[in-house]
Amino acid sequence: MARKDYEMKKDIHPDYHKITVVMTNGESYETRSTYGKEGDTLTLDIDPTAHPAWTGGNQNLLDRGGRVSRFKDKFGGFLG
């Protein structure tokens, strides 16, 4: 079977250029992105230095209807 040479389609890919990203604590870094245009600045509202998903922040467990208590009673022996 003969191999066909394929070309990528032209003019379908977004412009990939350098931008500056500013974190919530004021730190910044340069990266490549399709955001905006060359030289633009992307200011983040949430980033790994501030969001509880990354920092392990204060997490409160709400026990509605005793679900947590029932779970602990049922599986407490496995929890150690």
PDB file as gemmi writes it, atoms N, CA and C in Angstrom:
CRYST1    1.000    1.000    1.000  90.00  90.00  90.00 P 1                      
ATOM      1  N   MET A   1       0.852  -1.183   0.000  1.00  0.00           N  
ATOM      2  CA  MET A   1       0.000   0.000   0.000  1.00  0.00           C  
ATOM      3  C   MET A   1       0.892   1.238   0.000  1.00  0.00           C  
ATOM      4  N   ALA A   2       0.637   2.160  -0.864  1.00  0.00           N  
ATOM      5  CA  ALA A   2       1.436   3.372  -0.986  1.00  0.00           C  
ATOM      6  C   ALA A   2       1.078   4.355   0.124  1.00  0.00           C  
ATOM      7  N   ARG A   3       2.094   5.033   0.650  1.00  0.00           N  
ATOM      8  CA  ARG A   3       1.891   6.027   1.701  1.00  0.00           C  
ATOM      9  C   ARG A   3       1.547   7.366   1.056  1.00  0.00           C  
ATOM     10  N   LYS A   4       0.502   8.009   1.589  1.00  0.00           N  
ATOM     11  CA  LYS A   4       0.125   9.332   1.094  1.00  0.00           C  
ATOM     12  C   LYS A   4       0.741  10.386   1.994  1.00  0.00           C  
ATOM     13  N   ASP A   5       1.211  11.448   1.421  1.00  0.00           N  
ATOM     14  CA  ASP A   5       1.699  12.578   2.206  1.00  0.00           C  
ATOM     15  C   ASP A   5       0.527  13.514   2.453  1.00  0.00           C  
ATOM     16  N   TYR A   6       0.342  13.846   3.733  1.00  0.00           N  
ATOM     17  CA  TYR A   6      -0.754  14.719   4.109  1.00  0.00           C  
ATOM     18  C   TYR A   6      -0.211  16.059   4.563  1.00  0.00           C  
ATOM     19  N   GLU A   7      -0.912  17.106   4.241  1.00  0.00           N  
ATOM     20  CA  GLU A   7      -0.554  18.439   4.694  1.00  0.00           C  
ATOM     21  C   GLU A   7      -1.600  18.892   5.705  1.00  0.00           C  
ATOM     22  N   MET A   8      -1.140  19.662   6.687  1.00  0.00           N  
ATOM     23  CA  MET A   8      -2.085  20.241   7.634  1.00  0.00           C  
ATOM     24  C   MET A   8      -2.894  21.318   6.916  1.00  0.00           C  
ATOM     25  N   LYS A   9      -4.142  21.446   7.328  1.00  0.00           N  
ATOM     26  CA  LYS A   9      -4.977  22.487   6.742  1.00  0.00           C  
ATOM     27  C   LYS A   9      -4.430  23.854   7.136  1.00  0.00           C  
ATOM     28  N   LYS A  10      -4.471  24.773   6.229  1.00  0.00           N  
ATOM     29  CA  LYS A  10      -3.959  26.109   6.482  1.00  0.00           C  
ATOM     30  C   LYS A  10      -5.065  27.014   7.036  1.00  0.00           C  
ATOM     31  N   ASP A  11      -4.654  27.960   7.864  1.00  0.00           N  
ATOM     32  CA  ASP A  11      -5.532  29.005   8.401  1.00  0.00           C  
ATOM     33  C   ASP A  11      -6.673  28.485   9.276  1.00  0.00           C  
ATOM     34  N   ILE A  12      -6.482  27.347   9.949  1.00  0.00           N  
ATOM     35  CA  ILE A  12      -7.530  26.877  10.866  1.00  0.00           C  
ATOM     36  C   ILE A  12      -7.065  26.905  12.314  1.00  0.00           C  
ATOM     37  N   HIS A  13      -5.769  27.117  12.540  1.00  0.00           N  
ATOM     38  CA  HIS A  13      -5.229  27.096  13.891  1.00  0.00           C  
ATOM     39  C   HIS A  13      -5.170  28.512  14.462  1.00  0.00           C  
ATOM     40  N   PRO A  14      -5.492  28.661  15.762  1.00  0.00           N  
ATOM     41  CA  PRO A  14      -5.443  30.003  16.354  1.00  0.00           C  
ATOM     42  C   PRO A  14      -4.000  30.487  16.492  1.00  0.00           C  
ATOM     43  N   ASP A  15      -3.844  31.791  16.592  1.00  0.00           N  
ATOM     44  CA  ASP A  15      -2.533  32.405  16.770  1.00  0.00           C  
ATOM     45  C   ASP A  15      -2.000  32.035  18.154  1.00  0.00           C  
ATOM     46  N   TYR A  16      -0.770  31.534  18.214  1.00  0.00           N  
ATOM     47  CA  TYR A  16      -0.132  31.100  19.448  1.00  0.00           C  
ATOM     48  C   TYR A  16       1.023  32.053  19.705  1.00  0.00           C  
ATOM     49  N   HIS A  17       0.963  32.826  20.805  1.00  0.00           N  
ATOM     50  CA  HIS A  17       1.896  33.912  21.023  1.00  0.00           C  
ATOM     51  C   HIS A  17       2.232  34.061  22.508  1.00  0.00           C  
ATOM     52  N   LYS A  18       3.140  34.963  22.843  1.00  0.00           N  
ATOM     53  CA  LYS A  18       3.546  35.184  24.229  1.00  0.00           C  
ATOM     54  C   LYS A  18       2.621  36.183  24.912  1.00  0.00           C  
ATOM     55  N   ILE A  19       2.221  35.839  26.164  1.00  0.00           N  
ATOM     56  CA  ILE A  19       1.441  36.744  27.009  1.00  0.00           C  
ATOM     57  C   ILE A  19       2.060  36.735  28.404  1.00  0.00           C  
ATOM     58  N   THR A  20       1.627  37.657  29.243  1.00  0.00           N  
ATOM     59  CA  THR A  20       2.050  37.698  30.632  1.00  0.00           C  
ATOM     60  C   THR A  20       0.864  37.323  31.502  1.00  0.00           C  
ATOM     61  N   VAL A  21       1.073  36.399  32.435  1.00  0.00           N  
ATOM     62  CA  VAL A  21       0.032  35.984  33.376  1.00  0.00           C  
ATOM     63  C   VAL A  21       0.375  36.577  34.733  1.00  0.00           C  
ATOM     64  N   VAL A  22      -0.603  37.268  35.367  1.00  0.00           N  
ATOM     65  CA  VAL A  22      -0.402  37.867  36.687  1.00  0.00           C  
ATOM     66  C   VAL A  22      -1.257  37.100  37.684  1.00  0.00           C  
ATOM     67  N   MET A  23      -0.585  36.533  38.703  1.00  0.00           N  
ATOM     68  CA  MET A  23      -1.269  35.755  39.741  1.00  0.00           C  
ATOM     69  C   MET A  23      -1.953  36.708  40.730  1.00  0.00           C  
ATOM     70  N   THR A  24      -2.766  36.158  41.634  1.00  0.00           N  
ATOM     71  CA  THR A  24      -3.495  36.984  42.593  1.00  0.00           C  
ATOM     72  C   THR A  24      -2.574  37.670  43.590  1.00  0.00           C  
ATOM     73  N   ASN A  25      -1.377  37.112  43.826  1.00  0.00           N  
ATOM     74  CA  ASN A  25      -0.444  37.731  44.779  1.00  0.00           C  
ATOM     75  C   ASN A  25       0.492  38.737  44.109  1.00  0.00           C  
ATOM     76  N   GLY A  26       0.293  39.009  42.810  1.00  0.00           N  
ATOM     77  CA  GLY A  26       1.088  39.997  42.099  1.00  0.00           C  
ATOM     78  C   GLY A  26       2.248  39.418  41.306  1.00  0.00           C  
ATOM     79  N   GLU A  27       2.616  38.151  41.570  1.00  0.00           N  
ATOM     80  CA  GLU A  27       3.681  37.538  40.790  1.00  0.00           C  
ATOM     81  C   GLU A  27       3.227  37.408  39.340  1.00  0.00           C  
ATOM     82  N   SER A  28       4.187  37.435  38.414  1.00  0.00           N  
ATOM     83  CA  SER A  28       3.830  37.287  37.012  1.00  0.00           C  
ATOM     84  C   SER A  28       4.850  36.410  36.308  1.00  0.00           C  
ATOM     85  N   TYR A  29       4.443  35.850  35.199  1.00  0.00           N  
ATOM     86  CA  TYR A  29       5.342  35.056  34.368  1.00  0.00           C  
ATOM     87  C   TYR A  29       4.884  35.143  32.924  1.00  0.00           C  
ATOM     88  N   GLU A  30       5.799  34.850  32.025  1.00  0.00           N  
ATOM     89  CA  GLU A  30       5.501  34.891  30.604  1.00  0.00           C  
ATOM     90  C   GLU A  30       5.291  33.470  30.097  1.00  0.00           C  
ATOM     91  N   THR A  31       4.285  33.290  29.266  1.00  0.00           N  
ATOM     92  CA  THR A  31       3.992  31.982  28.694  1.00  0.00           C  
ATOM     93  C   THR A  31       3.437  32.163  27.291  1.00  0.00           C  
ATOM     94  N   ARG A  32       3.252  31.065  26.610  1.00  0.00           N  
ATOM     95  CA  ARG A  32       2.633  31.116  25.275  1.00  0.00           C  
ATOM     96  C   ARG A  32       1.184  30.683  25.396  1.00  0.00           C  
ATOM     97  N   SER A  33       0.304  31.326  24.648  1.00  0.00           N  
ATOM     98  CA  SER A  33      -1.125  31.071  24.769  1.00  0.00           C  
ATOM     99  C   SER A  33      -1.854  31.529  23.514  1.00  0.00           C  
ATOM    100  N   THR A  34      -3.116  31.126  23.415  1.00  0.00           N  
ATOM    101  CA  THR A  34      -3.984  31.636  22.357  1.00  0.00           C  
ATOM    102  C   THR A  34      -4.851  32.784  22.884  1.00  0.00           C  
ATOM    103  N   TYR A  35      -4.687  33.147  24.171  1.00  0.00           N  
ATOM    104  CA  TYR A  35      -5.443  34.230  24.786  1.00  0.00           C  
ATOM    105  C   TYR A  35      -5.037  35.574  24.191  1.00  0.00           C  
ATOM    106  N   GLY A  36      -5.993  36.401  23.859  1.00  0.00           N  
ATOM    107  CA  GLY A  36      -5.723  37.772  23.412  1.00  0.00           C  
ATOM    108  C   GLY A  36      -4.784  37.851  22.228  1.00  0.00           C  
ATOM    109  N   LYS A  37      -3.866  38.820  22.319  1.00  0.00           N  
ATOM    110  CA  LYS A  37      -2.880  38.992  21.252  1.00  0.00           C  
ATOM    111  C   LYS A  37      -1.492  39.126  21.881  1.00  0.00           C  
ATOM    112  N   GLU A  38      -0.458  39.097  21.071  1.00  0.00           N  
ATOM    113  CA  GLU A  38       0.927  39.185  21.533  1.00  0.00           C  
ATOM    114  C   GLU A  38       1.101  40.337  22.517  1.00  0.00           C  
ATOM    115  N   GLY A  39       1.686  40.030  23.695  1.00  0.00           N  
ATOM    116  CA  GLY A  39       1.979  41.062  24.682  1.00  0.00           C  
ATOM    117  C   GLY A  39       0.857  41.361  25.657  1.00  0.00           C  
ATOM    118  N   ASP A  40      -0.337  40.765  25.488  1.00  0.00           N  
ATOM    119  CA  ASP A  40      -1.445  41.005  26.412  1.00  0.00           C  
ATOM    120  C   ASP A  40      -1.121  40.456  27.800  1.00  0.00           C  
ATOM    121  N   THR A  41      -1.867  40.938  28.804  1.00  0.00           N  
ATOM    122  CA  THR A  41      -1.716  40.476  30.178  1.00  0.00           C  
ATOM    123  C   THR A  41      -3.009  39.819  30.621  1.00  0.00           C  
ATOM    124  N   LEU A  42      -2.897  38.608  31.156  1.00  0.00           N  
ATOM    125  CA  LEU A  42      -4.035  37.874  31.715  1.00  0.00           C  
ATOM    126  C   LEU A  42      -3.915  37.932  33.225  1.00  0.00           C  
ATOM    127  N   THR A  43      -4.857  38.616  33.885  1.00  0.00           N  
ATOM    128  CA  THR A  43      -4.855  38.735  35.337  1.00  0.00           C  
ATOM    129  C   THR A  43      -5.827  37.714  35.899  1.00  0.00           C  
ATOM    130  N   LEU A  44      -5.313  36.815  36.738  1.00  0.00           N  
ATOM    131  CA  LEU A  44      -6.128  35.739  37.283  1.00  0.00           C  
ATOM    132  C   LEU A  44      -6.913  36.184  38.504  1.00  0.00           C  
ATOM    133  N   ASP A  45      -8.163  35.706  38.631  1.00  0.00           N  
ATOM    134  CA  ASP A  45      -8.974  35.943  39.821  1.00  0.00           C  
ATOM    135  C   ASP A  45      -8.718  34.848  40.854  1.00  0.00           C  
ATOM    136  N   ILE A  46      -8.438  33.647  40.369  1.00  0.00           N  
ATOM    137  CA  ILE A  46      -8.188  32.479  41.221  1.00  0.00           C  
ATOM    138  C   ILE A  46      -6.967  31.771  40.661  1.00  0.00           C  
ATOM    139  N   ASP A  47      -6.061  31.377  41.543  1.00  0.00           N  
ATOM    140  CA  ASP A  47      -4.891  30.637  41.098  1.00  0.00           C  
ATOM    141  C   ASP A  47      -4.452  29.665  42.193  1.00  0.00           C  
ATOM    142  N   PRO A  48      -3.472  28.818  41.919  1.00  0.00           N  
ATOM    143  CA  PRO A  48      -3.054  27.817  42.899  1.00  0.00           C  
ATOM    144  C   PRO A  48      -2.531  28.385  44.212  1.00  0.00           C  
ATOM    145  N   THR A  49      -2.141  29.659  44.246  1.00  0.00           N  
ATOM    146  CA  THR A  49      -1.649  30.235  45.501  1.00  0.00           C  
ATOM    147  C   THR A  49      -2.782  30.703  46.400  1.00  0.00           C  
ATOM    148  N   ALA A  50      -4.015  30.785  45.870  1.00  0.00           N  
ATOM    149  CA  ALA A  50      -5.104  31.347  46.649  1.00  0.00           C  
ATOM    150  C   ALA A  50      -6.324  30.442  46.784  1.00  0.00           C  
ATOM    151  N   HIS A  51      -6.504  29.475  45.924  1.00  0.00           N  
ATOM    152  CA  HIS A  51      -7.725  28.670  45.916  1.00  0.00           C  
ATOM    153  C   HIS A  51      -7.627  27.483  46.883  1.00  0.00           C  
ATOM    154  N   PRO A  52      -8.656  27.258  47.698  1.00  0.00           N  
ATOM    155  CA  PRO A  52      -8.626  26.162  48.671  1.00  0.00           C  
ATOM    156  C   PRO A  52      -8.414  24.776  48.058  1.00  0.00           C  
ATOM    157  N   ALA A  53      -8.776  24.591  46.802  1.00  0.00           N  
ATOM    158  CA  ALA A  53      -8.574  23.284  46.180  1.00  0.00           C  
ATOM    159  C   ALA A  53      -7.090  22.938  46.127  1.00  0.00           C  
ATOM    160  N   TRP A  54      -6.225  23.940  46.024  1.00  0.00           N  
ATOM    161  CA  TRP A  54      -4.776  23.702  45.977  1.00  0.00           C  
ATOM    162  C   TRP A  54      -4.120  23.916  47.334  1.00  0.00           C  
ATOM    163  N   THR A  55      -4.651  24.850  48.135  1.00  0.00           N  
ATOM    164  CA  THR A  55      -3.994  25.207  49.390  1.00  0.00           C  
ATOM    165  C   THR A  55      -4.469  24.360  50.553  1.00  0.00           C  
ATOM    166  N   GLY A  56      -5.572  23.602  50.393  1.00  0.00           N  
ATOM    167  CA  GLY A  56      -6.111  22.798  51.488  1.00  0.00           C  
ATOM    168  C   GLY A  56      -6.826  23.656  52.510  1.00  0.00           C  
ATOM    169  N   GLY A  57      -7.286  24.811  52.099  1.00  0.00           N  
ATOM    170  CA  GLY A  57      -7.920  25.796  52.979  1.00  0.00           C  
ATOM    171  C   GLY A  57      -8.973  25.232  53.915  1.00  0.00           C  
ATOM    172  N   ASN A  58      -9.719  26.095  54.516  1.00  0.00           N  
ATOM    173  CA  ASN A  58     -10.734  25.700  55.486  1.00  0.00           C  
ATOM    174  C   ASN A  58     -11.878  24.975  54.795  1.00  0.00           C  
ATOM    175  N   GLN A  59     -12.056  23.738  55.168  1.00  0.00           N  
ATOM    176  CA  GLN A  59     -13.153  22.952  54.608  1.00  0.00           C  
ATOM    177  C   GLN A  59     -14.075  22.554  55.741  1.00  0.00           C  
ATOM    178  N   ASN A  60     -15.338  22.878  55.589  1.00  0.00           N  
ATOM    179  CA  ASN A  60     -16.325  22.537  56.603  1.00  0.00           C  
ATOM    180  C   ASN A  60     -17.213  21.423  56.085  1.00  0.00           C  
ATOM    181  N   LEU A  61     -17.419  20.414  56.907  1.00  0.00           N  
ATOM    182  CA  LEU A  61     -18.260  19.292  56.531  1.00  0.00           C  
ATOM    183  C   LEU A  61     -19.628  19.480  57.180  1.00  0.00           C  
ATOM    184  N   LEU A  62     -20.646  19.629  56.355  1.00  0.00           N  
ATOM    185  CA  LEU A  62     -21.995  19.789  56.867  1.00  0.00           C  
ATOM    186  C   LEU A  62     -22.633  18.420  57.024  1.00  0.00           C  
ATOM    187  N   ASP A  63     -23.186  18.170  58.183  1.00  0.00           N  
ATOM    188  CA  ASP A  63     -23.829  16.888  58.462  1.00  0.00           C  
ATOM    189  C   ASP A  63     -25.336  17.094  58.453  1.00  0.00           C  
ATOM    190  N   ARG A  64     -25.927  16.862  57.305  1.00  0.00           N  
ATOM    191  CA  ARG A  64     -27.375  17.028  57.186  1.00  0.00           C  
ATOM    192  C   ARG A  64     -28.052  15.694  57.455  1.00  0.00           C  
ATOM    193  N   GLY A  65     -28.897  15.677  58.422  1.00  0.00           N  
ATOM    194  CA  GLY A  65     -29.663  14.472  58.718  1.00  0.00           C  
ATOM    195  C   GLY A  65     -28.831  13.355  59.328  1.00  0.00           C  
ATOM    196  N   GLY A  66     -27.687  13.681  59.923  1.00  0.00           N  
ATOM    197  CA  GLY A  66     -26.873  12.664  60.578  1.00  0.00           C  
ATOM    198  C   GLY A  66     -26.181  11.710  59.633  1.00  0.00           C  
ATOM    199  N   ARG A  67     -26.002  12.089  58.388  1.00  0.00           N  
ATOM    200  CA  ARG A  67     -25.383  11.189  57.405  1.00  0.00           C  
ATOM    201  C   ARG A  67     -23.963  10.819  57.794  1.00  0.00           C  
ATOM    202  N   VAL A  68     -23.192  11.803  58.249  1.00  0.00           N  
ATOM    203  CA  VAL A  68     -21.816  11.527  58.629  1.00  0.00           C  
ATOM    204  C   VAL A  68     -21.791  10.610  59.846  1.00  0.00           C  
ATOM    205  N   SER A  69     -22.670  10.874  60.794  1.00  0.00           N  
ATOM    206  CA  SER A  69     -22.725  10.029  61.997  1.00  0.00           C  
ATOM    207  C   SER A  69     -23.097   8.600  61.639  1.00  0.00           C  
ATOM    208  N   ARG A  70     -24.075   8.429  60.759  1.00  0.00           N  
ATOM    209  CA  ARG A  70     -24.469   7.078  60.339  1.00  0.00           C  
ATOM    210  C   ARG A  70     -23.327   6.390  59.603  1.00  0.00           C  
ATOM    211  N   PHE A  71     -22.613   7.121  58.771  1.00  0.00           N  
ATOM    212  CA  PHE A  71     -21.481   6.552  58.042  1.00  0.00           C  
ATOM    213  C   PHE A  71     -20.404   6.098  59.028  1.00  0.00           C  
ATOM    214  N   LYS A  72     -20.091   6.955  59.996  1.00  0.00           N  
ATOM    215  CA  LYS A  72     -19.065   6.601  60.979  1.00  0.00           C  
ATOM    216  C   LYS A  72     -19.488   5.396  61.801  1.00  0.00           C  
ATOM    217  N   ASP A  73     -20.788   5.324  62.167  1.00  0.00           N  
ATOM    218  CA  ASP A  73     -21.273   4.161  62.923  1.00  0.00           C  
ATOM    219  C   ASP A  73     -21.149   2.893  62.097  1.00  0.00           C  
ATOM    220  N   LYS A  74     -21.471   2.970  60.816  1.00  0.00           N  
ATOM    221  CA  LYS A  74     -21.468   1.790  59.948  1.00  0.00           C  
ATOM    222  C   LYS A  74     -20.059   1.350  59.576  1.00  0.00           C  
ATOM    223  N   PHE A  75     -19.198   2.316  59.270  1.00  0.00           N  
ATOM    224  CA  PHE A  75     -17.863   1.982  58.762  1.00  0.00           C  
ATOM    225  C   PHE A  75     -16.726   2.397  59.684  1.00  0.00           C  
ATOM    226  N   GLY A  76     -17.024   2.769  60.916  1.00  0.00           N  
ATOM    227  CA  GLY A  76     -16.015   3.245  61.847  1.00  0.00           C  
ATOM    228  C   GLY A  76     -14.882   2.264  62.067  1.00  0.00           C  
ATOM    229  N   GLY A  77     -15.174   0.978  62.024  1.00  0.00           N  
ATOM    230  CA  GLY A  77     -14.131  -0.043  62.233  1.00  0.00           C  
ATOM    231  C   GLY A  77     -13.096  -0.060  61.122  1.00  0.00           C  
ATOM    232  N   PHE A  78     -13.467   0.380  59.931  1.00  0.00           N  
ATOM    233  CA  PHE A  78     -12.535   0.396  58.811  1.00  0.00           C  
ATOM    234  C   PHE A  78     -11.664   1.633  58.777  1.00  0.00           C  
ATOM    235  N   LEU A  79     -12.119   2.697  59.470  1.00  0.00           N  
ATOM    236  CA  LEU A  79     -11.431   3.979  59.375  1.00  0.00           C  
ATOM    237  C   LEU A  79     -10.174   4.044  60.222  1.00  0.00           C  
ATOM    238  N   GLY A  80     -10.047   3.192  61.183  1.00  0.00           N  
ATOM    239  CA  GLY A  80      -8.817   3.135  61.979  1.00  0.00           C  
ATOM    240  C   GLY A  80      -8.703   4.111  63.040  1.00  0.00           C  
TER     241      GLY A  80                                                      
END                                                                             
